[in-house]
Amino acid sequence: MEPIRIVWGHATGPTEMAAYDAALADAGVENYNLVGVSSVIPADATVELAGTAPDLGPVGNRLTVVQACATATDPGHVSAGLAWATSPAGGLFYEAAGPTDEADISERVRTGLSAGQSLRDWEFGDPHVRVESASVEPGTYTTAVVLAVYGQSEPIL
């Protein structure tokens, strides 16, 4: 089974979509059609920090992800993050993002993950957190993303 890879990036651009596309490029997933899922990790899956995604298949393929993404234009910070924990029965991702700093997003994803864990009668291992944060300069769009990428891409047609 392919791992679930955690990838991240941030970038600026002249428009919101341009900044988002550039942040996806920084994470290595700009050439795929991203399909979001609701954050449940399959029982036998492994999760690994990748930083930048490797080649996951042909351009235009569908790629299953859990995504934390935020774009900001006001000076300050923009951050996105994922927290996750696994168990023999399965696992969970929790995501948060916004025009705030790394510490705030880290706290939010940890709180969300803890709430999700309390809904399940599973023996979870230690939680993990990855947050991407960037400074926002006046007059720019800045996007931060963190994605959990499930395996390889698949044909969309």
Disulfide bonds with the S-S distance in Angstrom:
none
